[in-house]
Structures are given as structure tokens and as C-alpha cells.
Amino acid sequence: MQPIDAAGLAQFVDQHPGKVVLIDFWATWCPPCVQMFPHTVELSNRWADRGLVVAAVSLDDPADESVVRRFLAEKGAYFPNFISRFGQAANRQRPSTSPAAASHFSASTTGRENS
């Protein structure tokens, strides 16, 4: 798992021209993220051989990397996984009453962004 920022993420997407790229933004402290993550793994397992590129960006604090790695191993997330360098400020400000970071980003085969 490598750290990534917005420029690095754009570069990752650009490395897959002609493919649909799905990026899952998630965090271990986000119940909806944790609940949805197995679906991301399932999508990767089902469609990778047809050209779907899946990657995940954890919004957890980099100090919690061991927790993130354990979660990824338990879920069988063998696609590229990154830890965010552009989400650290948001992590410190997350609301305690409704923590949610779940978000997906995809780019079409033409490179157009979809959210």
C-alpha cells in the first residue's frame, strides 16, 4: 500500500487508457464504507478479466496503516490499494455522529470522469 495524492491518482487512472477504472474511497472508521467494500472486491473479482480496473484509496490516518492492511487482507482486496495523502485534513474533521466517507469514482474508456 502506497501513499497517494490527487496528482498520483490522476496518473494511476491515466495508466489505464481504454479501460473503465473504479476507485473506491473508503475508511475503516466509516460503517457504510466497510459495508460496501466487499462489493468492490466482488466487482474486481468478477470483471477484472474483462478490463475493469479497481483500486481503493483509504482515507484512514496513515498512522493506522496496519489496521487498513489487516482489513484489506481479510476482505481479499488484491487490487491496487493506496492510503490518502489528500484526505488527512478531512479525517481529522469527520463528524462523530455520522461518519461516512463512502464514495466511488470511475473513468470511462474514453477517460471521462464519472462519479
Helices and strands as residue ranges (DSSP letters): E 2-4, H 6-14, E 21-26, H 31-47, G 48-50, E 53-58, G 62-64, H 65-75, E 81-84, H 88-92, E 103-107, E 113-114
